[in-house]
Amino acid sequence: MNVAPKEQSAEVNKEEKKLTYEQLNGIANQLFQENNKLKAMVNKLSDQSAFAKLDFLFKVVDSAYAFPADFRAACAKEIQDAMTTPIEESKETPKEETKED
């Protein structure tokens, strides 16, 4: 019967698929580095997209005849919002001290 050689080859494949701790650690490090590169690329593309959007918003604001005044005002507001950083309110509120006598 040919069943025994198939079982043996399956066992050999299982043994070959098992990785050592060092191999797994190396793979994890490679994936971590690749993930960091991809994050950097996403951030770069996001920044480029934001600048391209700003360019178009400025063009809309500059072309007074092509767009209605309310749309140009909305674009100007969006430019203003993008150019200013929001001031975060301090999360630390003064706490009143209560004295227990």
C-alpha positions as CSV (number, residue, x, y, z in Angstrom):
1,M,0.0,0.0,0.0
2,N,1.1,3.5,-0.7
3,V,-0.4,5.1,2.4
4,A,2.7,4.8,4.5
5,P,5.0,6.9,2.3
6,K,2.5,9.7,2.1
7,E,2.2,9.8,5.9
8,Q,6.0,9.8,6.2
9,S,6.3,12.7,3.8
10,A,3.6,14.6,5.7
11,E,5.5,14.1,8.9
12,V,8.7,15.3,7.3
13,N,6.9,18.5,6.0
14,K,5.5,19.2,9.4
15,E,9.0,19.0,10.9
16,E,10.4,21.2,8.2
17,K,7.7,23.8,8.7
18,K,8.6,24.3,12.4
19,L,10.9,27.3,12.9
20,T,13.3,28.0,15.6
21,Y,13.0,30.8,18.0
22,E,15.8,32.7,16.2
23,Q,14.1,32.3,12.8
24,L,10.8,33.5,14.2
25,N,12.5,36.4,15.9
26,G,14.2,37.3,12.6
27,I,11.0,37.2,10.7
28,A,9.3,39.3,13.4
29,N,12.0,41.9,13.1
30,Q,11.8,42.0,9.3
31,L,8.0,42.5,9.5
32,F,8.4,45.2,12.1
33,Q,10.9,47.1,9.9
34,E,8.6,46.7,6.9
35,N,5.7,47.9,8.9
36,N,7.7,51.0,9.9
37,K,8.6,51.7,6.3
38,L,4.9,51.4,5.3
39,K,3.8,53.7,8.1
40,A,6.3,56.3,6.9
41,M,5.1,55.9,3.3
42,V,1.5,56.4,4.4
43,N,2.4,59.5,6.4
44,K,4.3,60.9,3.5
45,L,1.4,60.3,1.1
46,S,-1.0,61.8,3.6
47,D,1.0,64.9,3.8
48,Q,1.3,65.2,0.1
49,S,-2.5,64.7,-0.2
50,A,-3.1,67.5,2.3
51,F,-0.8,69.9,0.4
52,A,-2.5,69.1,-2.9
53,K,-5.9,69.7,-1.3
54,L,-4.6,73.1,0.0
55,D,-3.4,74.0,-3.5
56,F,-6.9,73.3,-4.9
57,L,-8.6,75.2,-2.1
58,F,-6.4,78.3,-2.8
59,K,-7.3,78.0,-6.5
60,V,-11.0,78.0,-5.6
61,V,-10.6,81.0,-3.4
62,D,-8.5,82.9,-6.1
63,S,-11.1,82.2,-8.9
64,A,-13.9,84.6,-7.9
65,Y,-15.9,84.2,-11.1
66,A,-16.0,80.4,-11.2
67,F,-17.5,79.6,-7.8
68,P,-20.3,81.1,-5.7
69,A,-19.2,83.3,-2.8
70,D,-20.5,81.0,-0.1
71,F,-18.4,78.1,-1.5
72,R,-15.3,80.3,-1.7
73,A,-15.9,81.3,2.0
74,A,-16.2,77.7,3.0
75,C,-12.9,76.9,1.2
76,A,-11.3,79.9,2.9
77,K,-12.5,78.6,6.2
78,E,-11.1,75.2,5.5
79,I,-7.7,76.7,4.6
80,Q,-7.8,78.7,7.8
81,D,-8.6,75.6,9.8
82,A,-5.8,73.6,8.1
83,M,-3.2,76.4,8.6
84,T,-3.9,76.9,12.3
85,T,-3.3,74.4,15.0
86,P,-6.1,73.9,17.5
87,I,-5.3,75.1,21.0
88,E,-6.1,72.3,23.4
89,E,-7.7,73.2,26.6
90,S,-5.8,72.0,29.6
91,K,-7.3,68.9,30.9
92,E,-6.1,69.6,34.4
93,T,-8.9,71.5,36.1
94,P,-8.3,72.9,39.5
95,K,-9.7,70.7,42.1
96,E,-11.2,72.0,45.2
97,E,-9.7,70.6,48.3
98,T,-12.2,69.2,50.8
99,K,-11.2,69.0,54.4
100,E,-12.6,66.3,56.4
101,D,-12.6,67.0,60.1
